[in-house]
């Protein structure tokens, strides 16, 4: 593989794989704790099946953790061997690789124990192996590389991951338990016990987050002036969403005690959404580990004045610059002319996807990008308004998902003007470029939820899973946007764009799970959620309409 392409791929794939690793790690540890703290001690009240299912889930999560961690170690070793000419043995001797190998070994044994013994798996070895996973994971965090206050930050990192495992990692087992138990006393026992577990998890997260804020961010301007601070803010917003849902479940347990028949279905719906938002937090955390803490970037931060100036409302750019005026087509025309003058068989390419250097940009490129975002905003705003009309009972407005098809075609043609069909680079060759690959992925998502949701609105798709495609892909798209990278040489420009894209991601995540709540619940809760997600789409559209790169 080309060295530049490998390094470019590593930067993006490491975030995706690390996000999957955090999910698997949290479900492994959370599942083990759920098994020993809730499922087994309460088996006489809730039955043995909850423990059997929980042990199986934790075993599969441990197996997935091994695969994800092996992929991480392989990526890291490949880059080290290619960039600094290390042998495989030396590459595996790096601290991060040693920690990864420890996690792989512990995960293999943990998975084997749970698969082989199930609910009879020995408690002490399983918990010790879970502890090894947490300690090894802590050694790959920012805290392990700090010279000052390392002990405090290592403890905070350990506590943070433990809290996430107890709460978010345990929710899948909680949802499974609610579906397995079939009597009110069992539901009440599971809900009450997991609420107390969740409180411990939340306390761990809050205490550790306070330490991170003090040691890694330290100043208010670091929140909006650095990439670390912006992603930390995104995590905080999603954490607030989780707290609201957790509080809703806490109140639902009280209603269950009072004999409400609606309590259990509502508890399940809230927990399902907690899983989705929690996993989004994990991918945001993975993105956070790819940037240095704010305290290490004391100069060249984005100022509040720059944030306000960039986001001041302006009239959208609705007229596109000419394709020939863009930097790469202009440079390619110059190279073609030089090759023709020298009677060369082939001219050099102005841009080679995956070559490891940033493409040229000029004022026309900025205008082209702003035009794309603004027209995307028109499409998304129209989608939100039509969905609101459909919610209000306007029958013809039910065809609003078809607007997504227009958006997909627009993005496919316009997102990357240097590649096919507008540019000289071929479709498959262009996928070597990470930004192009991400754009194509978002186009695929747009087409998918357009087709599925249109069929759902027409009533032609009777399956129970089809209506879930739109909310799931919307939420996944929002989470993916948190990992999206823009190859812009000016660091401040990249951060100012991230300040726009992060609210887009948060709104998309919230809209997706609001739609999920609408179709998975009933009554007032469903009606409120049905009005909320179209409003969020309108908000997304308005943010896009105000997008600027200069």
PERA-V475293 format. One record per residue. N is the residue number from 1. RES is the residue in one small letter. D_FIRST is the distance of its C-alpha to the first C-alpha in Angstrom with 1 decimal. Layout:
BEGIN
N:RES:D_FIRST ; N:RES:D_FIRST
END
This chain:
BEGIN
1:x:0.0 ; 2:x:3.8 ; 3:x:6.3 ; 4:x:8.7 ; 5:x:7.1 ; 6:x:6.5 ; 7:x:10.1 ; 8:x:11.4 ; 9:x:10.6 ; 10:x:12.0 ; 11:x:15.1 ; 12:x:16.0 ; 13:x:15.0 ; 14:x:16.7 ; 15:x:19.8 ; 16:x:19.8 ; 17:x:19.2 ; 18:x:21.7 ; 19:x:24.2 ; 20:x:24.0 ; 21:x:24.5 ; 22:x:27.6 ; 23:x:29.0 ; 24:x:28.7 ; 25:x:30.0 ; 26:x:33.0 ; 27:x:33.9 ; 28:x:33.8 ; 29:x:36.1 ; 30:x:38.1 ; 31:x:38.7 ; 32:x:39.8 ; 33:x:42.2 ; 34:x:43.5 ; 35:x:44.2 ; 36:x:46.2 ; 37:x:47.9 ; 38:x:48.7 ; 39:x:48.1 ; 40:x:49.7 ; 41:x:52.6 ; 42:x:53.6 ; 43:x:53.2 ; 44:x:57.0 ; 45:x:57.0 ; 46:x:53.9 ; 47:x:53.4 ; 48:x:51.0 ; 49:x:48.4 ; 50:x:47.0 ; 51:x:46.1 ; 52:x:44.7 ; 53:x:42.4 ; 54:x:41.4 ; 55:x:40.4 ; 56:x:38.3 ; 57:x:36.5 ; 58:x:35.9 ; 59:x:34.6 ; 60:x:32.0 ; 61:x:31.0 ; 62:x:30.5 ; 63:x:28.4 ; 64:x:26.2 ; 65:x:26.1 ; 66:x:24.7 ; 67:x:21.8 ; 68:x:21.1 ; 69:x:21.4 ; 70:x:19.2 ; 71:x:16.4 ; 72:x:17.2 ; 73:x:17.3 ; 74:x:14.0 ; 75:x:12.3 ; 76:x:14.5 ; 77:x:13.9 ; 78:x:10.1 ; 79:x:10.8 ; 80:x:13.8 ; 81:x:12.4 ; 82:x:9.7 ; 83:x:12.4 ; 84:x:15.6 ; 85:x:14.8 ; 86:x:16.5 ; 87:x:17.0 ; 88:x:16.5 ; 89:x:20.3 ; 90:x:20.5 ; 91:x:17.8 ; 92:x:19.9 ; 93:x:23.0 ; 94:x:22.3 ; 95:x:25.1 ; 96:x:23.0 ; 97:x:21.3 ; 98:x:24.8 ; 99:x:26.2 ; 100:x:23.5 ; 101:x:24.3 ; 102:x:27.9 ; 103:x:27.5 ; 104:x:25.7 ; 105:x:28.6 ; 106:x:31.3 ; 107:x:29.9 ; 108:x:29.8 ; 109:x:33.4 ; 110:x:34.6 ; 111:x:33.2 ; 112:x:34.8 ; 113:x:38.2 ; 114:x:38.4 ; 115:x:37.5 ; 116:x:39.9 ; 117:x:42.8 ; 118:x:42.4 ; 119:x:45.3 ; 120:x:46.6 ; 121:x:43.5 ; 122:x:44.9 ; 123:x:45.0 ; 124:x:44.6 ; 125:x:41.5 ; 126:x:39.8 ; 127:x:40.7 ; 128:x:39.7 ; 129:x:36.2 ; 130:x:36.0 ; 131:x:37.1 ; 132:x:34.4 ; 133:x:31.8 ; 134:x:33.4 ; 135:x:33.7 ; 136:x:30.0 ; 137:x:29.0 ; 138:x:31.3 ; 139:x:29.6 ; 140:x:26.4 ; 141:x:28.4 ; 142:x:29.4 ; 143:x:32.6 ; 144:x:31.1 ; 145:x:29.9 ; 146:x:33.4 ; 147:x:35.8 ; 148:x:38.8 ; 149:x:40.3 ; 150:x:37.5 ; 151:x:39.9 ; 152:x:41.0 ; 153:x:37.6 ; 154:x:36.2 ; 155:x:39.3 ; 156:x:38.8 ; 157:x:35.1 ; 158:x:36.3 ; 159:x:39.2 ; 160:x:37.1 ; 161:x:34.8 ; 162:x:37.8 ; 163:x:39.6 ; 164:x:36.8 ; 165:x:36.6 ; 166:x:40.4 ; 167:x:40.7 ; 168:x:37.7 ; 169:x:36.2 ; 170:x:39.7 ; 171:x:40.3 ; 172:x:38.6 ; 173:x:41.0 ; 174:x:43.8 ; 175:x:43.3 ; 176:x:43.1 ; 177:x:46.3 ; 178:x:48.1 ; 179:x:47.4 ; 180:x:48.6 ; 181:x:51.8 ; 182:x:54.6 ; 183:x:57.5 ; 184:x:58.4 ; 185:x:59.0 ; 186:x:55.5 ; 187:x:53.8 ; 188:x:55.8 ; 189:x:55.0 ; 190:x:51.2 ; 191:x:51.3 ; 192:x:53.4 ; 193:x:51.5 ; 194:x:48.1 ; 195:x:49.5 ; 196:x:50.5 ; 197:x:47.1 ; 198:x:45.5 ; 199:x:47.8 ; 200:x:46.6 ; 201:x:43.0 ; 202:x:43.9 ; 203:x:45.8 ; 204:x:42.9 ; 205:x:40.6 ; 206:x:43.3 ; 207:x:44.1 ; 208:x:40.5 ; 209:x:39.7 ; 210:x:42.7 ; 211:x:41.4 ; 212:x:38.0 ; 213:x:39.9 ; 214:x:42.1 ; 215:x:39.6 ; 216:x:36.4 ; 217:x:38.0 ; 218:x:41.5 ; 219:x:42.6 ; 220:x:43.1 ; 221:x:41.2 ; 222:x:38.0 ; 223:x:38.0 ; 224:x:37.6 ; 225:x:36.3 ; 226:x:33.0 ; 227:x:30.1 ; 228:x:31.0 ; 229:x:34.5 ; 230:x:33.7 ; 231:x:31.6 ; 232:x:34.3 ; 233:x:36.9 ; 234:x:34.9 ; 235:x:35.0 ; 236:x:38.7 ; 237:x:39.5 ; 238:x:37.9 ; 239:x:39.6 ; 240:x:42.8 ; 241:x:42.2 ; 242:x:41.8 ; 243:x:45.0 ; 244:x:46.8 ; 245:x:45.7 ; 246:x:46.6 ; 247:x:50.0 ; 248:x:50.5 ; 249:x:49.9 ; 250:x:52.2 ; 251:x:54.9 ; 252:x:54.2 ; 253:x:55.0 ; 254:x:58.3 ; 255:x:59.0 ; 256:x:58.2 ; 257:x:60.8 ; 258:x:63.2 ; 259:x:62.6 ; 260:x:60.5 ; 261:x:59.1 ; 262:x:56.2 ; 263:x:54.9 ; 264:x:52.5 ; 265:x:50.7 ; 266:x:50.3 ; 267:x:49.0 ; 268:x:46.3 ; 269:x:45.3 ; 270:x:45.0 ; 271:x:43.0 ; 272:x:40.6 ; 273:x:40.0 ; 274:x:39.7 ; 275:x:36.8 ; 276:x:35.0 ; 277:x:35.7 ; 278:x:35.0 ; 279:x:31.5 ; 280:x:31.0 ; 281:x:32.1 ; 282:x:29.6 ; 283:x:26.7 ; 284:x:28.5 ; 285:x:28.7 ; 286:x:25.0 ; 287:x:24.6 ; 288:x:27.3 ; 289:x:25.5 ; 290:x:22.7 ; 291:x:25.4 ; 292:x:28.0 ; 293:x:31.6 ; 294:x:34.0 ; 295:x:36.1 ; 296:x:33.3 ; 297:x:33.3 ; 298:x:36.9 ; 299:x:36.4 ; 300:x:35.2 ; 301:x:35.8 ; 302:x:36.7 ; 303:x:40.5 ; 304:x:42.7 ; 305:x:44.0 ; 306:x:40.6 ; 307:x:40.0 ; 308:x:43.4 ; 309:x:43.0 ; 310:x:39.7 ; 311:x:41.0 ; 312:x:44.5 ; 313:x:45.2 ; 314:x:44.9 ; 315:x:45.4 ; 316:x:42.1 ; 317:x:40.4 ; 318:x:41.1 ; 319:x:40.7 ; 320:x:37.2 ; 321:x:36.4 ; 322:x:35.6 ; 323:x:32.0 ; 324:x:32.5 ; 325:x:33.5 ; 326:x:30.1 ; 327:x:28.2 ; 328:x:25.2 ; 329:x:27.4 ; 330:x:29.8 ; 331:x:27.3 ; 332:x:25.9 ; 333:x:29.5 ; 334:x:30.1 ; 335:x:27.1 ; 336:x:28.3 ; 337:x:31.8 ; 338:x:30.8 ; 339:x:28.9 ; 340:x:32.0 ; 341:x:34.3 ; 342:x:32.4 ; 343:x:32.2 ; 344:x:28.4 ; 345:x:26.9 ; 346:x:24.2 ; 347:x:24.1 ; 348:x:21.2 ; 349:x:19.7 ; 350:x:21.2 ; 351:x:18.4 ; 352:x:14.7 ; 353:x:13.4 ; 354:x:10.6 ; 355:x:11.3 ; 356:x:12.6 ; 357:x:16.3 ; 358:x:19.2 ; 359:x:20.9 ; 360:x:24.4 ; 361:x:27.3 ; 362:x:31.0 ; 363:x:34.1 ; 364:x:33.5 ; 365:x:30.1 ; 366:x:31.9 ; 367:x:34.7 ; 368:x:32.3 ; 369:x:30.8 ; 370:x:34.2 ; 371:x:35.5 ; 372:x:32.8 ; 373:x:33.7 ; 374:x:37.4 ; 375:x:37.5 ; 376:x:35.4 ; 377:x:38.2 ; 378:x:40.8 ; 379:x:39.2 ; 380:x:38.9 ; 381:x:42.4 ; 382:x:43.8 ; 383:x:42.2 ; 384:x:43.8 ; 385:x:47.2 ; 386:x:47.3 ; 387:x:46.4 ; 388:x:49.3 ; 389:x:51.6 ; 390:x:50.5 ; 391:x:51.2 ; 392:x:54.6 ; 393:x:55.4 ; 394:x:54.7 ; 395:x:53.8 ; 396:x:52.0 ; 397:x:49.6 ; 398:x:48.0 ; 399:x:45.7 ; 400:x:43.9 ; 401:x:40.5 ; 402:x:40.3 ; 403:x:39.8 ; 404:x:36.4 ; 405:x:35.5 ; 406:x:36.5 ; 407:x:34.4 ; 408:x:31.3 ; 409:x:31.9 ; 410:x:32.5 ; 411:x:29.2 ; 412:x:27.2 ; 413:x:28.7 ; 414:x:28.9 ; 415:x:26.2 ; 416:x:23.7 ; 417:x:25.7 ; 418:x:22.9 ; 419:x:21.4 ; 420:x:23.1 ; 421:x:26.1 ; 422:x:27.3 ; 423:x:24.6 ; 424:x:22.7 ; 425:x:19.2 ; 426:x:18.9 ; 427:x:19.1 ; 428:x:15.9 ; 429:x:13.8 ; 430:x:15.5 ; 431:x:14.3 ; 432:x:11.0 ; 433:x:13.6 ; 434:x:14.8 ; 435:x:18.4 ; 436:x:18.5 ; 437:x:17.2 ; 438:x:20.0 ; 439:x:22.5 ; 440:x:21.9 ; 441:x:22.3 ; 442:x:25.6 ; 443:x:26.7 ; 444:x:26.2 ; 445:x:28.3 ; 446:x:30.9 ; 447:x:31.4 ; 448:x:31.6 ; 449:x:34.3 ; 450:x:36.1 ; 451:x:36.6 ; 452:x:37.4 ; 453:x:39.8 ; 454:x:41.6 ; 455:x:42.4 ; 456:x:43.6 ; 457:x:45.8 ; 458:x:47.3 ; 459:x:48.1 ; 460:x:46.4 ; 461:x:44.1 ; 462:x:46.2 ; 463:x:43.5 ; 464:x:43.5 ; 465:x:39.8 ; 466:x:39.4 ; 467:x:41.0 ; 468:x:38.6 ; 469:x:35.5 ; 470:x:36.4 ; 471:x:37.1 ; 472:x:34.1 ; 473:x:31.6 ; 474:x:33.4 ; 475:x:33.1 ; 476:x:29.5 ; 477:x:28.8 ; 478:x:30.7 ; 479:x:28.8 ; 480:x:25.4 ; 481:x:26.9 ; 482:x:27.3 ; 483:x:23.5 ; 484:x:23.0 ; 485:x:21.7 ; 486:x:22.8 ; 487:x:21.1 ; 488:x:24.3 ; 489:x:24.7 ; 490:x:28.2 ; 491:x:28.1 ; 492:x:31.6 ; 493:x:30.8 ; 494:x:27.9 ; 495:x:30.4 ; 496:x:33.1 ; 497:x:31.0 ; 498:x:30.2 ; 499:x:33.9 ; 500:x:34.3 ; 501:x:31.5 ; 502:x:32.5 ; 503:x:36.0 ; 504:x:34.5 ; 505:x:32.4 ; 506:x:35.5 ; 507:x:37.7 ; 508:x:35.4 ; 509:x:35.2 ; 510:x:39.0 ; 511:x:39.6 ; 512:x:37.5 ; 513:x:39.4 ; 514:x:42.7 ; 515:x:42.3 ; 516:x:41.5 ; 517:x:44.7 ; 518:x:46.6 ; 519:x:45.8 ; 520:x:46.0 ; 521:x:49.3 ; 522:x:52.7 ; 523:x:55.6 ; 524:x:55.5 ; 525:x:52.1 ; 526:x:50.5 ; 527:x:52.4 ; 528:x:51.4 ; 529:x:47.7 ; 530:x:48.1 ; 531:x:49.3 ; 532:x:46.8 ; 533:x:43.5 ; 534:x:44.5 ; 535:x:45.8 ; 536:x:42.4 ; 537:x:40.8 ; 538:x:43.3 ; 539:x:42.4 ; 540:x:38.7 ; 541:x:39.7 ; 542:x:41.9 ; 543:x:39.2 ; 544:x:36.9 ; 545:x:39.9 ; 546:x:40.2 ; 547:x:36.5 ; 548:x:36.1 ; 549:x:33.5 ; 550:x:36.1
END
